[in-house]
Amino acid sequence: MSYLKNQRVVVTGGAGFLGSHIVEKLAAYECEQVFVPKIEEYDLTQPEAIQRLYKTAKPHIVIHLAAVVGGIGANRENPGKFFYDNLMMGVQLMEAARHHTVEKFVALGTICAYPKFTPVPFKEEELWNGYPEETNAPYGLAKKMLLVQAQAYRQQYGVNAIYLLPVNLYGPRDNFDPGSSHVIPALIKKCVEAKEKGEKEIVVWGDGSPTREFLYVEDAAQGIILATEKYNGAEPVNLGSGKEISIKDLVTTIAQHTGFEGDIVWDKTKPNGQPRRCLDTSRAEEYFGFKAQMDFHTGLKNTVEWYLAHR
């Protein structure tokens, strides 16, 4: 029988991209008491909202996914907001979980927490060996404080808090809003619209040289569920596919999947972001048996098809 059966679970951010897939998977584990706090009712930066949440839901498990997040542009425009909102949500949720004797707290970090120049593939023990890439450091560091808190609370109060570091996600239901979307949905939208308008070219930030790793959202949801069920350690754990692709190749691939045949123009006045990103994913496999399953081309095809059907 699954550890998750009959547990009361709060999934913050459960109405969002990743959260909606996790909520679906929890149902498959016969976890029938899942509470998703909506932002209109629960502003998780506010202590009273968090207290109300715990009193209403009485959770055994908290999976904290809620984040204020975006791509390079959004990070550059909102460094203060991204730092404050993410820090306040995480710190207060975990503190309240301790007082309400929650059995397990699952904290989601971010790949942005890694130092700008981390040897590839990123190993968890490299997390503190330098400052994150400047454009997303405030966000990355706010989320990284959850690791410090989880380890400190485990040591002093015996709180069972685990910390997972997912790489960039993609897949159906992603955020395609150009103001806040990440690279894959932003490029899909750009290529589809350019094709429909008959435009001869698209302009992409940077020079195409950075590499990124992407994890299909259903794989990410499965990894988080497995960790919730099986992992109870203090060490941070990467969640990724272990494969990297250059932005240049990514754009070419998305153009193929969307049928855009025009030119790709690189705006080199815009920042590249972190030079390379690729994770060592061996710890997740060793600790709770997680290995990504989705082939990247199939995942991209699914994402493009979902966007065309739902925009």
Summary of the structure (lengths in Angstrom):
residues: 311
radius of gyration: 19.2
end to end distance: 39.5
largest distance: 61.5
contacts: 1066
relative contact order: 0.14
helix: 46%
strand: 17%
